[in-house]
Amino acid sequence: MIIESVFNAKQALFTYSIPELLEMENEGRLETRTTRKENVRKLRSYITENYATGDIYLPPLVASCQEGELEGKPSRLVVIDGNHRLKAFLQLETYILKGMSSVNDVEYSEAINLRQVLDKIEVPFQIFEGLSIEEVNQLYIDHNRKGKKVGLSKRIAYDSRDQINVVTNSLLNANGQLKEAGVEQEKNAVMRPANKNLMSLAQLRRIVELFIEEIETGQKTKRDVDSISKEENYIELVNSWLEELFMLYPVKTIGNFHESMLANFPLLYAVASYAVDSIGELAFEDQIKTVQRRMRNLSAINWERDQDVWTRFEGDFKGREAYFYLDPSNSNRRALIDWLQQKGGE
């Protein structure tokens, strides 16, 4: 326990076990805010997937208590920030009971393992004493509205648990041609035609996600679950696709929308979708060969922006230059893929 007085409000750090928090909730001694089920589910999954290694990094919850209750450990709290985290911790008991009644051996084993450590989990709280309702509400706003969100580039660079981020980061750092073509790392989208980077970091991540999901979906139908490709295979496969892509159009100008239609992301994404479609059930070597063959089958296409063929698809003429921008809708993506399959002979 650490007690300090900051800005005329006494505050302290305490930890509470899951059983303590469950008892407080059942007895109405935890006042919480409304939560979203989706956010709680994501946090619960984060906890259950990482508790075994101890790799759970969550900031302390923030709460307030009545005047004088910091003389000891407060037994009644108003939760200001961290309601979703709290709800995720409180749902662990129900999660365990559900797993222990499951006929699935993996779910049952996970539930037993979590049961053994549940009582040892300590949830940290930063507790302020004697705050008024107005101060509680202001503190809630300050925590949830004025905190700076971690940028996408930082999340990709540092989030080693996310397989998509790991592969994206490797491509970004190691692929020389991709660096030359340009990846916009500060914005989620690339403003055409001024920005001549081929794609944004968010768009590169979408392409990586497309490859990984396509492969993993196909591999779920295989009996040998140990054959699932590792990250190195994903990296090699996407690198292979990028190498073929830069054979279709010069790497230095592929992101220049004044001349290259591949700078229009809906088309670039459709090309990736065409290349990787239904390759998941193939052996890794055949996945590489299939992507290479399909990309090379597109070599006869004129990718210049001023070709009339692009106006067959959904889109609009925009900007001072009145360039044609393809619509990013799923229906347009499907139409583009169908057209690419016709051109590629697939």
C-alpha positions in Angstrom: 0.0 0.0 0.0 1.3 3.5 -1.0 -0.6 6.6 0.2 0.1 10.0 -1.2 -1.7 13.4 -1.3 -1.9 14.8 -4.8 -3.8 17.9 -5.9 -5.5 18.0 -2.4 -6.9 14.4 -2.9 -5.5 11.5 -1.0 -4.8 8.5 -3.1 -3.4 5.0 -2.6 -2.5 1.8 -4.5 -4.1 -1.4 -3.4 -4.5 -4.9 -5.0 -7.6 -7.0 -4.8 -7.9 -10.7 -5.5 -10.6 -12.0 -7.8 -12.6 -13.6 -4.9 -12.5 -10.3 -3.1 -13.9 -8.4 -6.1 -16.6 -11.1 -6.7 -17.7 -10.8 -3.1 -17.8 -7.0 -3.3 -19.8 -7.2 -6.5 -22.3 -9.7 -5.1 -22.8 -7.5 -2.1 -23.3 -4.3 -4.1 -20.0 -2.7 -2.9 -18.7 -2.1 -6.5 -20.3 0.7 -8.4 -19.4 0.4 -12.0 -20.3 2.0 -15.4 -22.0 0.4 -18.4 -19.7 -1.8 -20.4 -19.7 -3.2 -24.0 -19.8 -7.0 -24.3 -17.4 -7.0 -27.3 -14.7 -5.0 -25.4 -15.1 -7.2 -22.3 -14.8 -10.4 -24.4 -11.5 -9.1 -26.0 -10.0 -8.3 -22.7 -11.1 -11.6 -21.2 -9.5 -13.4 -24.2 -6.3 -11.4 -23.6 -6.2 -12.6 -20.0 -7.0 -16.2 -20.7 -4.5 -16.5 -23.5 -1.5 -15.0 -21.6 -2.0 -15.7 -17.9 0.1 -18.9 -18.1 3.3 -17.0 -19.1 2.6 -14.0 -16.9 2.6 -11.8 -20.0 -0.4 -9.7 -18.9 0.2 -5.9 -19.0 -2.8 -3.9 -17.9 -2.6 -0.6 -16.1 -4.2 -0.2 -12.6 -7.9 0.4 -12.4 -8.9 3.8 -11.1 -11.6 4.1 -8.3 -12.8 6.4 -5.6 -13.8 5.7 -2.0 -15.5 7.6 0.8 -13.6 10.1 3.0 -11.6 8.3 5.7 -11.7 4.8 4.0 -8.0 5.0 3.0 -7.1 4.5 6.6 -7.3 0.8 5.7 -8.1 -1.1 2.5 -11.4 0.3 1.1 -14.2 -2.3 1.0 -16.5 -0.2 -1.2 -15.4 1.4 -4.5 -16.8 3.5 -7.3 -14.9 2.4 -10.4 -13.9 5.4 -12.5 -11.6 3.9 -15.2 -11.1 0.2 -16.1 -14.7 -1.0 -16.0 -14.2 -3.3 -19.0 -11.0 -4.7 -17.4 -12.9 -5.3 -14.1 -15.7 -7.0 -15.9 -13.3 -9.3 -17.8 -11.7 -10.3 -14.5 -15.0 -10.9 -12.8 -16.2 -13.1 -15.7 -13.2 -15.5 -15.3 -15.1 -17.6 -12.7 -18.0 -18.2 -15.1 -15.5 -18.9 -17.9 -13.9 -21.5 -15.8 -17.1 -23.2 -14.8 -18.2 -23.4 -18.5 -14.8 -24.9 -19.5 -14.9 -27.5 -16.7 -18.2 -28.7 -18.0 -17.1 -28.9 -21.6 -16.6 -32.2 -23.5 -13.7 -30.5 -25.4 -10.4 -31.7 -23.8 -8.6 -28.5 -24.6 -11.3 -26.3 -23.1 -11.5 -28.5 -20.0 -7.7 -28.5 -19.5 -7.5 -24.7 -19.9 -10.3 -24.3 -17.4 -8.5 -26.5 -14.8 -5.2 -24.6 -15.3 -6.9 -21.3 -14.9 -8.8 -22.5 -11.8 -5.5 -23.3 -10.1 -4.2 -19.7 -10.5 -7.4 -17.7 -10.3 -7.2 -17.0 -6.6 -3.6 -15.8 -7.0 -4.4 -13.1 -9.5 -4.2 -9.6 -7.9 -5.9 -6.7 -9.7 -4.3 -3.3 -8.9 -6.4 -0.2 -8.1 -5.4 3.4 -7.8 -7.9 4.8 -5.3 -8.8 8.4 -4.7 -10.4 9.4 -1.4 -13.4 11.7 -1.0 -14.0 12.8 -4.5 -17.2 14.6 -5.3 -19.5 13.3 -8.1 -18.3 16.1 -10.3 -14.7 15.2 -9.7 -15.4 11.5 -10.4 -17.0 12.4 -13.7 -14.2 14.7 -14.7 -11.6 12.1 -13.9 -13.5 9.6 -16.0 -13.6 12.0 -18.9 -9.9 12.8 -18.5 -8.9 9.2 -18.6 -11.1 8.2 -21.5 -11.0 11.3 -23.8 -7.7 12.9 -23.2 -5.3 9.9 -23.2 -3.4 9.6 -26.4 -4.0 6.4 -28.4 -0.9 4.4 -29.4 -0.2 5.0 -33.1 -0.5 2.1 -35.6 3.2 2.1 -36.4 4.0 1.7 -32.7 1.5 -1.1 -32.2 2.9 -2.9 -35.2 6.5 -2.4 -34.1 6.0 -3.4 -30.5 3.1 -5.9 -30.4 4.9 -9.2 -30.6 1.8 -11.2 -29.7 0.0 -10.2 -32.9 1.1 -12.5 -35.7 -0.2 -10.1 -38.3 1.9 -7.2 -36.8 5.0 -9.4 -36.6 4.8 -10.3 -40.3 4.0 -6.7 -41.3 6.9 -5.3 -39.3 9.3 -7.8 -40.8 8.2 -6.9 -44.3 8.4 -3.2 -43.6 12.0 -3.5 -42.2 13.5 -6.1 -44.5 11.9 -5.7 -48.0 14.0 -3.2 -49.9 11.7 -2.9 -52.9 8.7 -2.2 -50.6 10.7 0.6 -48.9 11.5 2.0 -52.3 7.8 1.8 -53.4 6.9 3.6 -50.1 4.8 2.8 -47.1 3.0 5.8 -45.5 3.4 5.2 -41.7 1.8 8.3 -40.3 -1.7 8.1 -41.8 -4.2 5.2 -42.2 -4.8 6.1 -45.8 -2.8 7.6 -48.7 -4.2 10.9 -50.1 -3.9 10.6 -53.9 -2.5 11.9 -56.2 -0.2 14.0 -54.0 1.2 11.1 -51.9 3.2 8.7 -54.0 3.8 6.0 -51.5 2.4 2.7 -52.7 0.2 2.2 -49.6 -0.2 3.0 -46.0 1.0 0.9 -43.1 -2.7 0.1 -42.3 -3.2 -1.1 -45.9 0.0 -3.2 -45.8 -1.3 -4.8 -42.7 -4.6 -5.6 -44.4 -2.8 -7.4 -47.2 -0.8 -9.4 -44.7 -4.0 -10.3 -42.8 -5.5 -11.4 -46.1 -2.7 -13.8 -46.8 -2.6 -15.2 -43.3 -6.4 -15.7 -43.0 -6.6 -17.4 -46.4 -3.9 -19.8 -45.5 -5.1 -20.6 -42.0 -8.7 -21.0 -43.2 -7.5 -23.6 -45.7 -5.3 -25.4 -43.2 -8.2 -25.9 -40.8 -9.5 -28.5 -43.1 -6.3 -30.5 -42.9 -6.1 -33.4 -40.4 -2.5 -32.6 -39.5 -2.8 -29.5 -37.3 1.0 -29.4 -36.9 1.4 -28.5 -40.5 0.2 -24.9 -39.9 2.8 -22.5 -41.5 5.0 -20.5 -39.2 5.6 -16.8 -39.4 8.6 -17.3 -41.6 6.5 -19.0 -44.2 4.0 -16.1 -44.2 6.8 -13.6 -44.6 8.4 -15.5 -47.5 5.0 -15.9 -49.2 4.1 -12.2 -49.0 7.7 -11.3 -50.1 7.2 -13.5 -53.1 4.0 -11.8 -54.0 5.6 -8.4 -53.6 8.5 -9.4 -55.8 6.1 -10.5 -58.6 4.0 -7.3 -58.1 7.1 -5.1 -58.7 7.7 -7.1 -61.9 4.2 -5.9 -63.1 5.0 -2.2 -62.6 8.3 -0.3 -61.9 8.8 -0.1 -58.2 9.8 3.6 -58.3 6.5 4.7 -59.9 4.0 2.1 -58.8 2.6 4.4 -56.1 2.4 7.4 -58.5 -1.4 7.8 -59.2 -0.7 10.2 -62.0 0.3 7.1 -64.0 -0.2 3.9 -62.0 -3.7 2.4 -61.3 -2.0 0.0 -58.9 -1.7 3.1 -56.6 -5.5 2.7 -56.3 -5.7 0.4 -53.2 -9.0 -1.4 -54.2 -7.2 -2.7 -57.3 -4.0 -3.6 -55.4 -6.0 -5.4 -52.8 -8.0 -7.3 -55.5 -4.6 -8.4 -57.1 -3.5 -9.8 -53.7 -6.9 -11.5 -53.2 -6.7 -13.1 -56.7 -3.1 -14.3 -56.0 -3.8 -15.9 -52.7 -7.4 -17.2 -53.4 -7.9 -20.8 -52.1 -4.2 -21.6 -51.7 -4.5 -22.6 -48.0 -4.9 -26.3 -48.6 -1.7 -26.5 -50.7 1.7 -27.4 -49.4 3.9 -24.3 -48.8 6.0 -24.8 -51.9 2.9 -25.0 -54.0 1.5 -21.9 -52.4 4.6 -20.0 -53.6 4.4 -21.4 -57.1 0.7 -20.7 -57.4 1.1 -17.0 -56.3 4.0 -16.6 -58.7 2.1 -18.2 -61.6 -1.0 -16.2 -61.1 0.9 -12.9 -60.8 2.9 -13.7 -64.0 -0.3 -14.4 -65.8 -1.3 -10.8 -65.3 1.8 -9.5 -67.1 -0.2 -8.6 -70.2 -2.4 -6.1 -68.4 -1.7 -2.4 -69.0 -1.8 -1.0 -65.4 -1.6 2.6 -66.6 -4.2 4.8 -64.9 -5.6 6.3 -68.1 -6.9 3.0 -69.5 -10.7 2.9 -70.3 -11.1 -0.5 -68.8 -11.1 0.8 -65.2 -14.3 2.7 -65.7 -16.1 -0.6 -66.2 -16.0 -1.0 -62.4 -17.6 1.0 -59.6 -16.0 4.3 -58.9 -16.0 8.1 -59.3 -14.1 10.8 -61.0 -12.7 13.0 -58.3 -10.4 16.0 -57.7 -9.0 18.7 -59.9 -7.5 16.2 -62.2 -10.8 14.2 -62.5 -8.9 10.9 -62.0 -11.0 7.8 -61.7 -11.0 6.3 -58.1 -12.2 2.7 -57.7 -14.9 2.1 -55.1 -13.6 -0.1 -52.1 -16.9 -2.0 -51.7 -17.0 -5.7 -51.5 -19.0 -6.0 -54.6 -16.5 -4.0 -56.6 -13.6 -6.1 -55.1 -15.4 -9.3 -56.3 -15.9 -7.8 -59.8 -12.2 -6.9 -59.9 -11.1 -10.4 -58.8 -13.4 -12.0 -61.4 -11.9 -9.8 -64.1 -8.3 -10.7 -62.9 -9.2 -14.4 -63.0 -10.4 -14.0 -66.5 -7.2 -12.2 -67.5 -5.0 -14.7 -65.6 -6.8 -17.7 -67.0 -7.7 -19.1 -63.6 
